[in-house]
Amino acid sequence: MVITKKSRSRLLQLCNCLLSGVLVLLGFSSCTREGSEEYGMPYAKYEIKGKVTNEQKETIPKAQVIVKQLDSSGKSFYRADTLNVNGSGEYQYLTEGFTESYRVIAEEPSGVYKADSTDVKMEPKGGSGWYVGSDSKEVDFELKKN
């Protein structure tokens, strides 16, 4: 029996379709709500907010806040988001996910002020199932001149 390219291709397509169908059926069976079986991963809602000022409690124009999501070791980060402060020097970071550790950095891009940072550990409460709850932290910065 000689297998041609065309028949080999059809055989592979048939196998892919059968395997895909089996995976779909297995995936749906894991979504049942009986007992403690759930399909997904834990997540929470987080808010980090605060104010960036100088030593005289004045707003710093064009100040930025960088929020880095840290891994469990606290050394490397998954991603970073940059926020600009508003006219009152305030910022607000809202996110949903599974990361509980963040490094928050306040800086002034022109270099007039020294950057400052702090690590924040979120402790979500009030959830059920995969939703583990929410937490909000306030982090204020007072930047000093270089």
N, C-alpha and C positions, 0 to 999 in steps of 0.2 A: 504494500500500500504506500503510495507516494502522497505526501502532504504538500500541497502547494501553498504559496504565500497567501492566496485568497482564502483557502479553507482554514489555514492557521489563524488568520486575522478574525474570521467568523467564530472560531472556537474560543479565542481569547475574549471576544465581545460577549459571547454567551456566558463564559465563566464570570466575567465582570458583572454582568447583570444578575446572575444568581447570587454571587457573594454580596452585592449591594442590597439585594432583597433580604438576605439573611441578616445583615447588619441593621437594616431598618426595623425589622421585626424585633431584634434584640434591644434596640434603642427604645422602642415604644414600651416594651415590657418592663424596662427599668424605671419608667415614669409613673408607675402606680402609686397611689396615695395610701395603700394599706400598710399598717405598721409604720416603721420609721424609714422606709425606702423613699428617697427623693433623688431627683436628677438635677445637678447643677453644682454650684460652689458657693461658699459663704461670702456675703458682702455686707457692707455697712455704709451709712451716709456720714460724711465728715464735713466739718466747717472749721476753718482756721481764719481768724479775723484779728485785726488790731490796727495800730496807728504807728506811723514813722514820723518822728520829730527830731529836732536838734536839741542841744543842751538847754536852750532858752525856751523849749516847748513850742517852737515855731515849726510850721509845716516846711518840709524840704521839697521844693518843686522838682519834678521829674524823678523822684525816688522810685525805686523798684523793689519788689519783693519776689524772691525766687523760692519756690516750694519744690523740694526734691523728695520723691518717694524712696525710702530706704528699704533695703532687704533685711532679713532677720538678723544679720550680723551687724547692721548699722554702719557698714563701711562703704558699700556701693549703692547706687540708686538705679531704679528702673527708668524713671523719666523725670523731667523737670518742667515746671510751668512758671512763666514769668508774669507778674502782675504789676501794673502801674498804680500808684496811689492816686486817690482822687484829690480834689482841691483842699480837702480838710486833712489830708495825710493818711486817710484810712484805706484799708484794703480788705478784701474778703475772698477766700478760696473755698470753693465747694466741690466735693468730689464723691463718687461712689466707688467702692472697690473692696479689696481684701487687705491692702497695705495698712498697717497700723502705726508705722514709724515714719516721721517726716523730719527733714532738716529745712528750717525756714531761715532765709538769708535776706537781710535788708541792705541795699547799697544805693549809692548815688553815682550814676555813670560818669560824671565829669571828674570824679576823684577828689572833690573838695572835702568829703566826709569819709571816714573809715567805715568799711563794711562791718556788719555785726551779724551773728547767727546764733541759733539755738535749735536743739533737737526737741521734737514734740512726740510724745507717745499717746496715741488715742486709745480710749477705753470705752468701746461702744456698749450701750445698755438699752434694754427695752425691745428687743426683737424676738422673733420666733421663727423656727424653721431655718432656712438658709439666710434669711435677713437677721443679722445679729444685733441690729440696733443702730444708734447714732451717737455722736459725740461732737462737742463744740469746744474749742480752746481759743483763748484770747492771748495774743502775743504782741506786745508793744515793744518798739525799738526807740532808743534815744541815741542817735549817731553823733559821734564826736568829730571835730575837725581834724584833718591831717596835720 
